[in-house]
């Protein structure tokens, strides 16, 4: 029986994805940014190997034809269905932590997680930071990361979608945080009276034109969690109008808006937001103080 090295199989699967048009410009970006990484994720998961396997050290590991065929079938399903890899595996990773995902939630990829992980937000917090709100929590990943990063805080995780909150509950339980994270079904801030010392929000912000141009993988995610109206600012207008009343005196709002900085600045010309540096640059996430928000 002929054998195939692990790395060779991954390279073959990457070439198959690339030939099918699943590339960084079309179909990736929900956990991986290259066809090789996507192929490695699917291959390692299917073989039951750790996703952080060192391929330089383990790449020569021999696989049977039967093992290779199970991987090939999964990659073909990825191509034929155009479902995101995370929906096929039932799991996504953010800041080195695993999260349960399915079609009820968007796949976690928020740059706000980076800002907690690398201590960027610490400058804006203090010993008086006790209550955190993760608004539009989706699968609960930011709430979990906030609770793990700041052990002294209590976190409210709110979402309009009861289905999304069911997935969030799985992740709260998965990380043993049921005593520190409260899940709230809420239309925006309606059921979140506060006051909060830190509000995190990765809302629906994709503008209508961009929604129409999304690849199938992104259209597989719940539109409710993505679509932000004509200019992407529909949810954000209501949020900025009301959020100051839910904030403590020195609280800050950390808001992710993706590629919508131009639309944000056009909609809120009076706000001089602080744009925070992430791995994607300085246009993705902004910070506003309560004092600034009182002027909206």
C-alpha positions as CSV (number, residue, x, y, z in Angstrom):
1,X,0.0,0.0,0.0
2,X,1.5,3.4,-1.0
3,X,1.9,6.0,1.6
4,X,1.8,9.8,1.3
5,X,3.6,12.3,3.6
6,X,1.3,14.6,5.6
7,X,2.8,17.8,4.2
8,X,2.5,16.5,0.6
9,X,-1.2,15.8,1.2
10,X,-1.8,19.3,2.6
11,X,0.0,20.8,-0.4
12,X,-2.1,18.8,-2.8
13,X,-5.3,19.9,-1.0
14,X,-4.2,23.5,-1.1
15,X,-3.6,23.3,-4.8
16,X,-7.1,21.8,-5.2
17,X,-8.7,24.7,-3.2
18,X,-6.8,27.2,-5.3
19,X,-7.8,25.5,-8.6
20,X,-11.5,25.7,-7.4
21,X,-11.2,29.5,-6.9
22,X,-11.1,29.4,-3.1
23,X,-8.4,31.9,-2.5
24,X,-7.5,34.9,-0.2
25,X,-9.5,37.1,-2.5
26,X,-12.5,34.8,-2.8
27,X,-13.7,32.5,-0.1
28,X,-11.1,32.7,2.7
29,X,-10.9,35.1,5.7
30,X,-13.1,33.1,8.2
31,X,-10.2,31.7,10.2
32,X,-7.5,31.3,7.6
33,X,-5.9,33.7,5.0
34,X,-4.2,31.2,2.7
35,X,-5.2,28.1,0.8
36,X,-2.3,26.2,2.6
37,X,-3.6,27.2,6.0
38,X,-7.2,26.2,5.0
39,X,-6.0,22.9,3.7
40,X,-3.9,22.3,6.8
41,X,-6.9,23.0,9.1
42,X,-9.2,20.6,7.2
43,X,-6.5,17.9,7.0
44,X,-5.4,18.0,10.6
45,X,-8.9,18.1,11.9
46,X,-10.0,15.2,9.7
47,X,-7.1,13.1,10.9
48,X,-7.6,14.0,14.5
49,X,-4.3,15.7,14.8
50,X,-3.7,18.9,16.8
51,X,-4.3,22.0,14.8
52,X,-1.1,23.5,16.0
53,X,0.9,20.5,14.7
54,X,4.4,21.5,13.7
55,X,4.5,20.6,10.0
56,X,8.2,21.2,9.8
57,X,8.7,18.4,12.4
58,X,5.7,16.2,11.5
59,X,5.3,16.9,7.8
60,X,7.0,13.6,6.8
61,X,4.5,11.5,8.8
62,X,3.2,8.8,6.5
63,X,-0.5,8.5,5.8
64,X,-2.4,5.6,4.3
65,X,-4.4,6.0,1.1
66,X,-7.5,5.5,3.2
67,X,-6.6,8.4,5.4
68,X,-5.8,10.6,2.4
69,X,-9.1,9.7,0.8
70,X,-11.1,10.9,3.9
71,X,-9.2,14.2,3.7
72,X,-9.8,14.5,0.0
73,X,-13.6,13.9,0.6
74,X,-13.7,16.7,3.2
75,X,-11.9,19.1,0.9
76,X,-14.2,18.3,-2.0
77,X,-17.2,18.9,0.3
78,X,-15.6,22.3,1.1
79,X,-15.3,23.1,-2.6
80,X,-18.7,21.8,-3.6
81,X,-20.7,23.3,-0.8
82,X,-18.7,26.5,-0.4
83,X,-19.4,26.3,3.3
84,X,-16.8,27.8,5.6
85,X,-14.4,25.3,7.0
86,X,-15.5,26.2,10.5
87,X,-19.1,25.0,9.7
88,X,-17.7,21.7,8.4
89,X,-15.5,21.1,11.5
90,X,-17.9,22.7,14.0
91,X,-15.1,24.7,15.6
92,X,-13.2,27.9,15.1
93,X,-10.2,29.4,17.0
94,X,-9.6,32.9,18.2
95,X,-6.6,34.1,20.3
96,X,-5.6,30.4,20.7
97,X,-9.0,29.4,22.1
98,X,-11.4,27.0,20.6
99,X,-15.1,27.9,20.1
100,X,-18.1,25.9,19.0
101,X,-19.7,27.3,15.9
102,X,-22.4,26.4,13.4
103,X,-24.7,28.1,10.9
104,X,-26.5,30.0,13.8
105,X,-23.6,32.3,14.3
106,X,-20.9,34.1,12.3
107,X,-17.4,32.7,12.5
108,X,-15.4,34.5,15.2
109,X,-12.7,36.7,13.7
110,X,-13.0,40.0,15.6
111,X,-9.9,42.2,15.9
112,X,-11.2,43.3,19.3
113,X,-9.9,40.0,20.5
114,X,-6.4,41.0,19.6
115,X,-6.7,44.3,21.5
116,X,-7.6,42.4,24.7
117,X,-4.9,39.7,24.1
118,X,-2.1,42.2,23.5
119,X,-3.1,44.5,26.4
120,X,-3.8,47.5,24.1
121,X,-7.1,48.1,26.0
122,X,-5.4,48.0,29.4
123,X,-4.6,51.7,29.2
124,X,-8.3,52.5,29.2
125,X,-9.2,50.2,32.1
126,X,-8.6,50.6,35.8
127,X,-9.3,48.9,39.2
128,X,-12.8,50.3,38.9
129,X,-13.5,48.3,35.7
130,X,-16.0,45.7,37.0
131,X,-18.8,45.4,34.4
132,X,-18.3,44.6,30.8
133,X,-20.8,44.3,28.0
134,X,-20.2,42.3,24.8
135,X,-23.0,43.6,22.5
136,X,-23.8,41.5,19.5
137,X,-22.0,38.6,21.1
138,X,-22.8,36.0,18.5
139,X,-21.1,32.8,19.6
140,X,-19.8,34.5,22.8
141,X,-16.1,34.5,21.9
142,X,-15.4,38.1,22.8
143,X,-17.3,37.6,26.1
144,X,-15.2,34.5,26.9
145,X,-11.9,36.3,26.0
146,X,-12.9,39.3,28.1
147,X,-13.7,37.1,31.1
148,X,-10.4,35.2,30.8
149,X,-8.3,38.4,30.2
150,X,-9.9,40.4,33.0
151,X,-10.5,37.9,35.9
152,X,-12.1,40.5,38.2
153,X,-14.9,41.5,35.8
154,X,-18.5,40.3,35.2
155,X,-19.5,40.1,31.6
156,X,-23.0,40.5,30.0
157,X,-23.1,39.0,26.6
158,X,-26.1,40.2,24.6
159,X,-27.5,39.4,21.2
160,X,-30.9,39.8,19.4
161,X,-30.7,36.2,18.2
162,X,-31.9,33.5,20.6
163,X,-30.3,30.9,18.3
164,X,-26.9,32.7,18.5
165,X,-27.2,32.8,22.3
166,X,-27.7,29.0,22.4
167,X,-24.3,28.6,20.7
168,X,-22.8,31.2,23.0
169,X,-24.1,29.2,26.0
170,X,-22.1,26.2,24.7
171,X,-19.0,28.3,24.6
172,X,-19.5,29.8,28.1
173,X,-19.9,26.3,29.5
174,X,-17.0,25.0,27.4
175,X,-14.7,27.5,29.1
176,X,-16.2,27.1,32.5
177,X,-17.4,30.7,32.8
178,X,-21.0,30.3,33.7
179,X,-20.6,32.1,37.0
180,X,-19.1,35.2,35.3
181,X,-20.9,35.6,32.0
182,X,-24.6,36.4,31.8
183,X,-26.3,35.8,28.4
184,X,-29.0,38.4,27.5
185,X,-31.4,38.3,24.6
186,X,-31.6,42.0,23.7
187,X,-32.5,44.1,20.7
188,X,-29.5,46.4,20.8
189,X,-29.2,47.9,24.2
190,X,-32.9,47.4,25.1
191,X,-32.3,44.8,27.8
192,X,-28.9,46.0,28.9
193,X,-29.4,48.9,31.4
194,X,-25.8,49.0,32.7
195,X,-24.0,51.0,33.7
196,X,-21.0,49.3,32.1
197,X,-17.3,50.2,32.5
198,X,-16.3,48.7,29.1
199,X,-18.5,48.0,26.1
200,X,-17.3,45.8,23.3
201,X,-19.3,45.7,20.1
202,X,-18.7,43.9,16.8
203,X,-22.0,44.7,15.2
204,X,-23.6,44.2,11.8
205,X,-21.8,46.8,9.7
206,X,-21.4,45.5,6.1
207,X,-22.9,48.0,3.6
208,X,-25.5,46.9,1.1
209,X,-23.2,47.0,-1.9
210,X,-20.6,44.9,-0.2
211,X,-23.3,42.5,1.0
212,X,-24.3,41.9,-2.6
213,X,-20.7,41.1,-3.5
214,X,-19.9,38.7,-0.7
215,X,-18.6,35.2,-1.7
216,X,-20.7,32.2,-0.9
217,X,-18.8,31.4,2.3
218,X,-19.8,34.7,3.8
219,X,-23.4,34.5,2.5
220,X,-23.6,31.2,4.5
221,X,-23.3,33.2,7.7
222,X,-26.4,34.8,9.3
223,X,-27.2,38.0,7.4
224,X,-28.6,39.4,10.6
225,X,-25.1,39.5,12.0
226,X,-23.6,41.1,8.9
227,X,-25.9,43.5,7.1
228,X,-25.7,47.1,8.3
229,X,-28.0,48.8,5.7
230,X,-27.1,51.0,2.8
231,X,-24.0,52.5,4.4
232,X,-23.4,49.9,7.1
233,X,-24.3,52.3,9.8
234,X,-27.9,51.3,10.6
235,X,-27.2,49.5,13.9
236,X,-24.4,51.9,14.8
237,X,-26.6,55.0,14.6
238,X,-28.9,53.6,17.3
239,X,-26.1,52.4,19.4
240,X,-24.2,55.7,19.5
241,X,-27.4,57.6,20.2
242,X,-28.2,55.5,23.3
243,X,-25.0,54.0,24.6
244,X,-23.7,56.8,26.8
245,X,-26.7,56.2,29.1
246,X,-25.4,52.7,29.7
247,X,-21.9,53.7,30.5
248,X,-20.2,54.6,33.8
249,X,-18.4,57.9,34.1
250,X,-15.0,56.7,32.7
251,X,-16.3,53.9,30.5
252,X,-15.2,53.4,26.9
253,X,-16.8,51.8,23.9
254,X,-14.7,49.7,21.6
255,X,-16.4,49.3,18.3
256,X,-15.4,47.2,15.2
257,X,-16.5,48.5,11.8
258,X,-14.5,46.5,9.4
259,X,-13.8,48.4,6.1
260,X,-16.5,51.0,6.8
261,X,-14.3,53.8,8.2
262,X,-15.3,56.2,5.4
263,X,-19.0,55.6,6.0
264,X,-18.5,56.0,9.8
265,X,-16.7,59.3,9.5
266,X,-19.4,60.6,7.0
267,X,-22.2,59.5,9.4
268,X,-20.5,60.9,12.5
269,X,-18.3,63.9,11.5
270,X,-18.5,65.4,14.9
271,X,-16.8,62.4,16.6
272,X,-13.0,62.3,16.8
273,X,-12.6,58.6,17.4
274,X,-9.4,57.0,18.5
275,X,-8.5,54.4,15.8
276,X,-6.7,51.4,17.4
277,X,-3.9,49.5,15.6
278,X,-4.6,45.9,14.8
279,X,-3.0,43.3,12.5
280,X,-5.3,44.6,9.8
281,X,-4.2,48.2,10.2
282,X,-5.8,51.2,11.9
283,X,-9.2,51.4,10.2
284,X,-11.0,48.4,11.7
285,X,-11.6,49.2,15.4
286,X,-12.3,52.5,17.1
287,X,-12.6,53.7,20.7
288,X,-14.9,56.4,22.1
289,X,-15.3,57.7,25.6
290,X,-18.6,58.4,27.3
291,X,-17.8,62.1,27.2
292,X,-17.5,62.0,23.4
293,X,-20.7,60.0,23.1
294,X,-22.7,62.5,25.1
295,X,-22.4,64.8,22.1
296,X,-24.1,62.4,19.6
